[in-house]
C-alpha cells in the first residue's frame, strides 16, 4: 500500500491578506476556507493549497473535536503548479504585468520548462510542465 496522490500542501505566510491577494487574486485560485489570522485555503484542481500563519499554527487548537497537532515552518517554502509551456508563457506575462519579478525560467535536462517567482511571504512559487517528473 502507498499514497496515490498529494491531497494538500502547505506554505506559511504571516500576512494572509497578501497571500490571498497573490493566490486568490493574481493566480485566481478559489478560496475554500479561511480563519482570520490563522489560515486561508485554496482549491487547486483536485487538491488544496493551505496557507497558514506560522505563529497561529504553533498554538494548540484546544478543540477536542479537531485535535490537529501543532505544526508550522519558518522561512521560504516551495509550491509548484502544473502548467503547459503555453500556460507558462501566459503566467510570465500576467505576473510581470502585476509587477512580480521572474526569479528564474529555464528548461530542465528532460526539456520540461519551469518558471519561478516569489509570493509576498517569500515562498518559492514554480509553474512547470508536468513532464518534469516523467
N, CA, C and O of each residue as an XYZ file, in Angstrom:
536
protein
N       0.844     -1.172      0.000
C       0.000      0.000      0.000
C       0.896      1.245      0.000
O       1.932      1.277      0.663
N       0.478      2.265     -0.754
C       1.220      3.532     -0.778
C       0.260      4.653     -1.160
O      -0.767      4.402     -1.792
N       0.589      5.898     -0.779
C      -0.288      7.022     -1.130
C      -0.410      7.157     -2.644
O       0.544      6.913     -3.383
N      -1.601      7.550     -3.090
C      -1.848      7.680     -4.524
C      -1.757      9.110     -5.037
O      -1.641      9.330     -6.243
N      -1.810     10.086     -4.132
C      -1.760     11.491     -4.549
C      -1.486     12.362     -3.329
O      -1.641     11.927     -2.188
N      -1.080     13.583     -3.589
C      -0.973     14.573     -2.515
C      -2.306     15.310     -2.470
O      -2.725     15.907     -3.461
N      -2.963     15.266     -1.328
C      -4.264     15.894     -1.166
C      -4.135     17.385     -0.859
O      -4.920     18.205     -1.336
N      -3.126     17.714     -0.052
C      -2.921     19.114      0.307
C      -1.442     19.378      0.508
O      -0.679     18.483      0.871
N      -1.052     20.608      0.268
C       0.300     21.088      0.515
C       0.183     22.418      1.229
O      -0.806     23.132      1.064
N       1.193     22.756      2.026
C       1.124     23.984      2.813
C       2.350     24.853      2.603
O       3.469     24.363      2.444
N       2.107     26.163      2.608
C       3.156     27.168      2.730
C       2.733     28.074      3.875
O       1.589     28.019      4.326
N       3.638     28.892      4.335
C       3.381     29.709      5.517
C       3.612     31.179      5.214
O       4.568     31.548      4.532
N       2.717     32.010      5.734
C       2.784     33.455      5.500
C       2.127     34.175      6.666
O       1.002     33.842      7.041
N       2.798     35.141      7.237
C       2.184     35.924      8.322
C       1.104     36.863      7.796
O       0.093     37.077      8.465
N       1.308     37.424      6.609
C       0.343     38.359      6.037
C      -0.616     37.576      5.138
O      -0.381     37.425      3.939
N      -1.690     37.087      5.735
C      -2.641     36.264      5.000
C      -3.407     37.057      3.947
O      -3.802     36.503      2.921
N      -3.619     38.339      4.187
C      -4.302     39.172      3.182
C      -3.450     39.275      1.924
O      -3.974     39.200      0.812
N      -2.143     39.446      2.088
C      -1.246     39.499      0.925
C      -1.216     38.144      0.226
O      -1.201     38.082     -1.004
N      -1.208     37.066      0.994
C      -1.232     35.724      0.396
C      -2.530     35.516     -0.378
O      -2.515     34.959     -1.476
N      -3.640     35.956      0.181
C      -4.915     35.816     -0.511
C      -4.937     36.652     -1.793
O      -5.487     36.222     -2.807
N      -4.346     37.835     -1.747
C      -4.258     38.665     -2.943
C      -3.443     37.996     -4.034
O      -3.789     38.082     -5.212
N      -2.365     37.330     -3.650
C      -1.494     36.663     -4.622
C      -2.153     35.397     -5.173
O      -2.362     35.275     -6.380
N      -2.477     34.463     -4.287
C      -3.007     33.170     -4.737
C      -4.456     33.264     -5.223
O      -4.819     32.649     -6.225
N      -5.277     34.034     -4.513
C      -6.673     34.162     -4.900
C      -6.887     35.198     -5.984
O      -7.593     34.952     -6.961
N      -6.268     36.366     -5.806
C      -6.458     37.450     -6.762
C      -5.654     37.264     -8.033
O      -6.225     37.127     -9.115
N      -4.337     37.259     -7.915
C      -3.469     37.196     -9.090
C      -3.530     35.831     -9.786
O      -3.641     35.762    -11.010
N      -3.458     34.743     -9.003
C      -3.471     33.416     -9.623
C      -4.878     32.889     -9.864
O      -5.055     31.932    -10.619
N      -5.880     33.493     -9.239
C      -7.264     33.106     -9.494
C      -7.723     31.838     -8.800
O      -8.722     31.245     -9.207
N      -7.014     31.403     -7.756
C      -7.426     30.197     -7.043
C      -8.615     30.507     -6.142
O      -8.590     31.500     -5.415
N      -9.655     29.678     -6.174
C     -10.815     29.918     -5.316
C     -10.483     29.670     -3.841
O      -9.858     28.668     -3.495
N     -10.905     30.583     -2.993
C     -10.765     30.398     -1.549
C     -11.859     29.424     -1.112
O     -13.030     29.606     -1.445
N     -11.468     28.385     -0.360
C     -12.464     27.425      0.108
C     -12.671     27.495      1.615
O     -13.677     27.000      2.122
N     -11.730     28.104      2.339
C     -11.892     28.273      3.785
C     -10.878     29.296      4.262
O      -9.773     29.400      3.728
N     -11.277     30.050      5.280
C     -10.298     30.933      5.908
C     -10.756     31.280      7.309
O     -11.948     31.344      7.611
N      -9.758     31.499      8.153
C      -9.964     31.959      9.520
C      -8.992     33.119      9.701
O      -7.779     32.943      9.586
N      -9.520     34.289      9.980
C      -8.699     35.493     10.105
C      -7.536     35.250     11.072
O      -7.724     34.759     12.186
N      -6.346     35.603     10.622
C      -5.157     35.486     11.451
C      -4.574     34.091     11.540
O      -3.481     33.918     12.079
N      -5.278     33.084     11.021
C      -4.793     31.706     11.129
C      -4.477     31.058      9.795
O      -3.381     30.528      9.609
N      -5.432     31.094      8.849
C      -5.187     30.418      7.577
C      -6.133     30.885      6.487
O      -7.180     31.480      6.743
N      -5.723     30.591      5.253
C      -6.581     30.729      4.071
C      -6.239     29.542      3.173
O      -5.070     29.283      2.889
N      -7.285     28.817      2.725
C      -7.105     27.609      1.928
C      -7.677     27.832      0.525
O      -8.712     28.477      0.359
N      -6.987     27.287     -0.475
C      -7.359     27.480     -1.868
C      -7.535     26.139     -2.569
O      -6.790     25.195     -2.307
N      -8.517     26.056     -3.459
C      -8.707     24.880     -4.305
C      -7.740     24.975     -5.478
O      -7.644     26.009     -6.138
N      -7.026     23.880     -5.728
C      -6.118     23.766     -6.876
C      -6.435     22.423     -7.533
O      -5.927     21.386     -7.106
N      -7.268     22.441     -8.564
C      -7.681     21.182     -9.193
C      -8.310     20.281     -8.144
O      -9.193     20.717     -7.405
N      -7.869     19.023     -8.066
C      -8.437     18.127     -7.061
C      -7.807     18.302     -5.672
O      -8.270     17.694     -4.707
N      -6.772     19.113     -5.564
C      -6.069     19.296     -4.301
C      -6.334     20.650     -3.673
O      -7.138     21.443     -4.162
N      -5.629     20.892     -2.566
C      -5.799     22.111     -1.789
C      -4.429     22.678     -1.434
O      -3.526     21.946     -1.032
N      -4.290     23.989     -1.588
C      -3.115     24.705     -1.100
C      -3.508     25.369      0.208
O      -4.423     26.192      0.243
N      -2.821     25.015      1.277
C      -3.055     25.585      2.597
C      -2.025     26.680      2.832
O      -0.827     26.443      2.679
N      -2.471     27.864      3.199
C      -1.554     28.938      3.582
C      -1.852     29.248      5.042
O      -2.929     29.741      5.377
N      -0.889     28.956      5.903
C      -1.040     29.144      7.338
C      -0.171     30.296      7.833
O       0.922     30.527      7.316
N      -0.659     31.003      8.822
C       0.175     31.913      9.594
C       0.980     31.012     10.528
O       0.382     30.325     11.356
N       2.312     30.986     10.431
C       3.093     30.048     11.245
C       2.942     30.296     12.741
O       3.022     29.354     13.530
N       2.726     31.535     13.143
C       2.558     31.823     14.573
C       1.296     31.161     15.117
O       1.301     30.632     16.228
N       0.219     31.188     14.342
C      -1.060     30.639     14.799
C      -1.064     29.119     14.822
O      -1.715     28.527     15.683
N      -0.355     28.468     13.901
C      -0.399     27.004     13.856
C       0.523     26.357     14.884
O       0.535     25.134     15.025
N       1.295     27.168     15.602
C       2.125     26.640     16.688
C       1.365     26.603     18.010
O       1.876     26.115     19.018
N       0.142     27.122     17.996
C      -0.685     27.168     19.204
C      -1.706     26.029     19.125
O      -2.430     25.924     18.135
N      -1.775     25.170     20.160
C      -2.766     24.093     20.131
C      -4.179     24.656     19.979
O      -4.504     25.704     20.536
N      -5.014     23.945     19.214
C      -6.360     24.443     18.928
C      -7.249     24.471     20.163
O      -8.111     25.342     20.281
N      -7.057     23.547     21.071
C      -7.908     23.489     22.249
C      -9.279     22.901     21.953
O     -10.121     22.830     22.848
N      -9.519     22.481     20.724
C     -10.800     21.906     20.334
C     -10.655     20.381     20.304
O     -10.039     19.845     19.383
N     -11.213     19.671     21.299
C     -11.053     18.216     21.329
C     -11.716     17.502     20.145
O     -11.364     16.363     19.838
N     -12.668     18.160     19.481
C     -13.312     17.548     18.316
C     -12.397     17.571     17.092
O     -12.573     16.770     16.174
N     -11.406     18.498     17.072
C     -10.446     18.606     15.967
C      -9.029     18.668     16.544
O      -8.419     19.737     16.580
N      -8.512     17.534     16.991
C      -7.199     17.540     17.658
C      -6.017     17.562     16.681
O      -5.135     16.706     16.747
N      -6.007     18.552     15.771
C      -4.921     18.675     14.795
C      -3.644     19.049     15.540
O      -3.633     20.033     16.279
N      -2.576     18.289     15.362
C      -1.320     18.628     16.035
C      -0.794     19.987     15.584
O      -1.038     20.415     14.455
N      -0.075     20.656     16.471
C       0.552     21.918     16.097
C       1.590     21.637     15.013
O       2.187     20.562     14.971
N       1.793     22.618     14.141
C       2.791     22.488     13.082
C       3.132     23.873     12.587
O       2.531     24.866     12.994
N       4.099     23.919     11.710
C       4.490     25.203     11.144
C       5.894     25.138     10.616
O       6.643     24.203     10.901
N       6.242     26.136      9.848
C       7.580     26.218      9.275
C       8.000     27.679      9.265
O       7.162     28.580      9.227
N       9.265     27.893      9.297
C       9.829     29.240      9.216
C      10.700     29.313      7.975
O      11.385     28.355      7.619
N      10.661     30.451      7.333
C      11.465     30.630      6.131
C      10.710     30.214      4.895
O       9.616     29.658      4.989
N      11.289     30.479      3.720
C      10.586     30.222      2.469
C      10.345     28.739      2.215
O      11.232     27.905      2.395
N       9.135     28.438      1.796
C       8.782     27.099      1.353
C       8.704     27.085     -0.162
O       9.189     27.998     -0.830
N       8.090     26.040     -0.694
C       8.014     25.888     -2.146
C       6.709     25.215     -2.525
O       6.257     24.290     -1.849
N       6.108     25.681     -3.602
C       4.948     25.040     -4.204
C       5.119     25.137     -5.714
O       5.637     26.128     -6.228
N       4.679     24.100     -6.415
C       4.793     24.089     -7.874
C       3.432     23.781     -8.476
O       2.785     22.804     -8.098
N       3.000     24.613     -9.411
C       1.736     24.433    -10.117
C       2.012     23.857    -11.500
O       2.933     24.302    -12.186
N       1.227     22.879    -11.911
C       1.352     22.288    -13.244
C       0.858     23.286    -14.279
O      -0.182     23.920    -14.103
N       1.618     23.415    -15.361
C       1.243     24.328    -16.450
C       1.899     23.853    -17.738
O       3.032     23.372    -17.733
N       1.177     23.994    -18.832
C       1.769     23.698    -20.137
C       2.764     24.811    -20.491
O       2.790     25.855    -19.839
N       3.563     24.585    -21.503
C       4.514     25.613    -21.951
C       3.777     26.893    -22.351
O       4.226     27.994    -22.032
N       2.647     26.750    -23.047
C       1.853     27.931    -23.434
C       1.300     28.630    -22.201
O       1.277     29.860    -22.145
N       0.857     27.865    -21.216
C       0.361     28.475    -19.979
C       1.472     29.184    -19.224
O       1.244     30.237    -18.629
N       2.670     28.620    -19.240
C       3.814     29.275    -18.593
C       4.062     30.632    -19.247
O       4.346     31.610    -18.555
N       3.958     30.697    -20.571
C       4.100     31.985    -21.274
C       3.034     32.968    -20.771
O       3.327     34.140    -20.536
N       1.808     32.486    -20.610
C       0.735     33.333    -20.097
C       0.973     33.780    -18.667
O       0.715     34.931    -18.317
N       1.469     32.857    -17.835
C       1.772     33.231    -16.447
C       2.880     34.274    -16.389
O       2.802     35.225    -15.611
N       3.933     34.097    -17.228
C       5.017     35.088    -17.241
C       4.454     36.467    -17.542
O       4.801     37.440    -16.873
N       3.588     36.556    -18.543
C       3.002     37.841    -18.925
C       2.151     38.411    -17.791
O       2.303     39.578    -17.429
N       1.257     37.597    -17.231
C       0.389     38.083    -16.151
C       1.192     38.520    -14.929
O       0.925     39.570    -14.345
N       2.159     37.720    -14.553
C       2.953     38.027    -13.359
C       3.788     39.292    -13.550
O       3.823     40.145    -12.663
N       4.464     39.427    -14.702
C       5.283     40.621    -14.913
C       4.409     41.873    -15.020
O       4.804     42.940    -14.551
N       3.224     41.752    -15.633
C       2.314     42.900    -15.691
C       1.865     43.313    -14.295
O       1.568     44.485    -14.060
N       1.813     42.361    -13.368
C       1.415     42.656    -11.991
C       2.605     43.111    -11.137
O       2.454     43.371     -9.943
N       3.782     43.204    -11.752
C       4.962     43.664    -11.021
C       5.684     42.579    -10.243
O       6.531     42.881     -9.402
N       5.361     41.314    -10.513
C       6.035     40.199     -9.852
C       7.298     39.865    -10.640
O       7.240     39.606    -11.843
N       8.428     39.873     -9.958
C       9.710     39.598    -10.609
C       9.842     38.110    -10.928
O       9.549     37.260    -10.087
N      10.278     37.805    -12.131
C      10.582     36.428    -12.508
C      11.958     36.115    -11.939
O      12.949     36.754    -12.294
N      12.009     35.130    -11.056
C      13.274     34.777    -10.412
C      14.134     33.884    -11.302
O      15.354     34.039    -11.358
N      13.496     32.958    -11.990
C      14.221     32.064    -12.904
C      13.231     31.470    -13.893
O      12.049     31.306    -13.594
N      13.743     31.152    -15.083
C      12.965     30.445    -16.085
C      13.954     29.681    -16.952
O      14.911     30.254    -17.473
N      13.717     28.388    -17.100
C      14.660     27.563    -17.854
C      14.025     26.230    -18.220
O      12.953     25.873    -17.732
N      14.713     25.508    -19.091
C      14.343     24.142    -19.459
C      15.237     23.173    -18.692
O      16.456     23.332    -18.646
N      14.610     22.178    -18.098
C      15.337     21.126    -17.400
C      16.001     20.202    -18.428
O      15.672     20.274    -19.612
N      16.930     19.335    -18.000
C      17.591     18.423    -18.953
C      16.617     17.567    -19.766
O      16.925     17.190    -20.897
N      15.437     17.253    -19.198
C      14.471     16.451    -19.959
C      13.593     17.305    -20.879
O      12.694     16.778    -21.534
N      13.844     18.623    -20.935
C      13.116     19.522    -21.818
C      11.922     20.216    -21.197
O      11.340     21.102    -21.824
N      11.534     19.842    -19.974
C      10.402     20.485    -19.305
C      10.778     21.912    -18.905
O      11.909     22.175    -18.496
N       9.825     22.821    -19.028
C      10.031     24.236    -18.716
C       9.562     24.535    -17.309
O       8.545     23.997    -16.870
N      10.291     25.395    -16.586
C       9.900     25.889    -15.270
C      10.065     27.395    -15.207
O      10.990     27.966    -15.785
N       9.149     28.020    -14.494
C       9.172     29.456    -14.226
C       9.033     29.624    -12.717
O       8.156     29.016    -12.105
N       9.895     30.445    -12.112
C       9.895     30.644    -10.669
C       9.668     32.111    -10.312
O      10.247     33.007    -10.925
N       8.823     32.340     -9.318
C       8.610     33.661     -8.729
C       8.545     33.476     -7.206
O       8.644     32.359     -6.699
N       8.381     34.580     -6.502
C       8.189     34.543     -5.041
C       6.824     35.122     -4.710
O       6.396     36.108     -5.310
N       6.141     34.500     -3.747
C       4.888     35.085     -3.264
C       5.225     36.203     -2.281
O       6.401     36.390     -1.969
N       4.248     36.951     -1.784
C       4.556     38.069     -0.889
C       5.297     37.669      0.389
O       5.969     38.508      0.990
N       5.189     36.395      0.820
C       5.886     35.927      2.015
C       7.282     35.409      1.713
O       8.011     35.031      2.630
N       7.669     35.385      0.434
C       8.990     34.893      0.056
C       9.031     33.428     -0.310
O      10.104     32.894     -0.592
N       7.869     32.754     -0.312
C       7.841     31.360     -0.732
C       8.152     31.253     -2.221
O       7.760     32.116     -3.006
N       8.857     30.195     -2.604
C       9.181     29.939     -3.992
C       7.966     29.317     -4.667
O       7.477     28.271     -4.242
N       7.483     29.971     -5.724
C       6.314     29.505     -6.469
C       6.773     29.173     -7.881
O       7.292     30.026     -8.601
N       6.572     27.922     -8.260
C       7.023     27.434     -9.565
C       5.810     27.066    -10.412
O       4.807     26.569     -9.901
N       5.917     27.315    -11.691
C       4.977     26.827    -12.696
C       5.817     25.932    -13.593
O       6.825     26.378    -14.141
N       5.412     24.660    -13.752
C       6.242     23.729    -14.510
C       5.385     22.777    -15.334
O       4.257     22.443    -14.974
N       5.964     22.356    -16.449
C       5.304     21.343    -17.256
C       5.298     20.024    -16.472
O       6.329     19.632    -15.925
N       4.157     19.339    -16.411
C       4.081     18.099    -15.653
C       5.093     17.036    -16.082
O       5.471     16.177    -15.285
N       5.527     17.095    -17.333
C       6.509     16.098    -17.781
C       7.862     16.254    -17.080
O       8.764     15.444    -17.295
N       8.009     17.278    -16.250
C       9.217     17.450    -15.450
C       9.538     16.155    -14.696
O      10.701     15.786    -14.536
N       8.483     15.477    -14.237
C       8.680     14.276    -13.415
C       8.404     12.981    -14.165
O       8.233     11.935    -13.538
N       8.358     13.028    -15.494
C       8.188     11.789    -16.270
C       9.473     10.998    -16.307
O       9.522      9.928    -16.913
